[in-house]
Amino acid sequence: MEDRLTRLKSAMKKHTFPELKFTENHRSSIHTAIEKQDASKEDIMIAIFRSLDKEKSGYQINESLYQKGIRKFEDNEGSLYATLHELEQEGWLQSVWETDDRKLYSLDEHTKKWLKKKEVKSGSASASWRTAFEGGRTD
């Protein structure tokens, strides 16, 4: 199979794309665009809520999202803070100022229940894992 792919790649270089050259810059920008694909507001909310297993700062939330492969806020942290502020104003998040320049975000019980319902409804692997880990709790 690998031999066929090598021959196909060679044939495409010779006949299909002879003048097409991808620089490292091109590759990098394509990968960045793929990683930053748009997600719905609900998908972003769920990702943020899942990252809040305990109180976290906006920076920590951004790091958690990045580690999970969510690149929407990469190089645009301001939009994350705007989103967190919006979620706070809508009653989804709670926050406290730890210091004058560090705000910590957390979930209230209403949001935890909403998230659990979403996970169960979607049948996500994390919901199944959490249910198994928590001994079948559904509250």
C-alpha positions in Angstrom: 0.0 0.0 0.0 2.8 2.4 0.9 4.4 1.8 -2.5 1.2 2.8 -4.3 1.0 6.0 -2.4 4.6 6.8 -3.1 4.0 6.2 -6.8 0.8 8.3 -6.7 2.6 11.2 -5.0 5.4 11.0 -7.6 2.9 10.9 -10.5 1.0 13.9 -9.1 4.2 15.9 -8.7 5.1 15.2 -12.3 1.8 15.6 -14.0 -0.9 17.2 -11.8 0.9 19.9 -9.8 4.2 20.5 -11.6 4.3 24.3 -10.8 2.7 24.1 -7.3 5.2 24.7 -4.5 4.2 24.8 -0.9 6.5 26.7 1.4 6.7 26.1 5.1 4.8 29.4 5.4 2.0 28.0 3.3 1.9 24.8 5.4 1.9 26.6 8.6 -1.0 29.0 7.6 -3.1 26.0 6.4 -2.6 24.1 9.6 -3.4 27.3 11.6 -6.6 27.8 9.6 -7.6 24.2 10.2 -7.0 24.4 13.9 -8.9 27.6 14.3 -12.1 26.3 12.6 -15.2 28.1 13.7 -17.2 26.4 16.4 -20.7 27.3 17.5 -21.2 29.4 20.6 -22.6 26.3 22.4 -19.5 24.3 21.5 -17.3 27.0 22.9 -19.5 27.3 26.0 -19.2 23.5 26.6 -15.4 23.6 26.1 -15.0 26.4 28.6 -17.4 24.8 31.1 -15.5 21.5 30.9 -12.2 23.3 31.5 -13.7 24.7 34.8 -13.3 21.7 37.0 -12.1 24.2 39.7 -11.8 27.9 39.9 -9.5 29.2 37.1 -8.2 32.4 35.7 -8.8 33.4 32.1 -5.2 32.5 31.4 -5.7 29.0 32.9 -8.9 28.5 30.9 -7.1 29.5 27.7 -4.3 27.1 28.5 -6.8 24.3 29.2 -8.6 24.9 25.9 -5.3 25.0 24.0 -4.3 21.6 25.6 -7.6 20.2 24.4 -6.9 21.3 20.8 -9.2 24.4 20.8 -7.2 27.1 19.1 -10.0 29.6 18.7 -8.5 32.0 21.2 -4.9 31.6 20.2 -3.3 34.9 19.5 -6.6 36.6 20.4 -7.0 36.2 24.2 -9.1 39.3 24.3 -12.0 37.5 22.6 -11.8 34.8 25.3 -12.1 37.5 28.0 -15.0 39.0 26.1 -16.7 35.6 25.9 -16.1 34.9 29.6 -17.6 38.3 30.5 -20.6 37.6 28.3 -21.1 34.2 29.9 -20.8 35.8 33.3 -23.4 38.5 32.4 -25.8 35.8 31.1 -25.5 34.0 34.5 -23.5 31.0 33.2 -20.3 31.7 35.2 -19.5 33.1 38.6 -16.3 35.1 39.2 -14.3 36.6 42.1 -11.4 38.9 42.0 -8.5 37.1 43.5 -6.2 40.2 43.2 -6.7 43.5 41.5 -5.6 42.0 38.2 -6.6 38.4 38.5 -10.2 37.2 38.2 -11.2 33.6 38.9 -14.1 31.9 37.1 -16.2 29.0 38.3 -19.4 27.2 37.5 -22.6 27.4 39.6 -24.9 24.5 40.1 -27.3 25.5 37.4 -24.4 25.5 34.8 -23.1 22.1 36.1 -26.5 20.6 35.6 -26.9 22.1 32.2 -23.5 20.7 31.2 -24.2 17.3 32.5 -27.5 17.2 30.5 -25.7 18.3 27.4 -23.1 15.6 27.8 -25.7 12.9 28.5 -27.8 14.0 25.5 -24.9 14.0 23.2 -23.7 10.6 24.4 -20.2 12.0 24.6 -17.3 9.8 25.7 -16.5 12.1 28.6 -20.1 11.9 29.8 -19.9 8.1 29.8 -16.5 8.3 31.5 -17.8 10.7 34.2 -20.9 8.6 34.8 -18.8 5.5 35.2 -16.2 7.3 37.4 -18.8 8.9 39.6 -20.6 5.6 40.2 -23.6 6.3 37.9 -24.7 9.6 39.4 -27.2 11.5 37.3 -27.9 14.6 39.5 
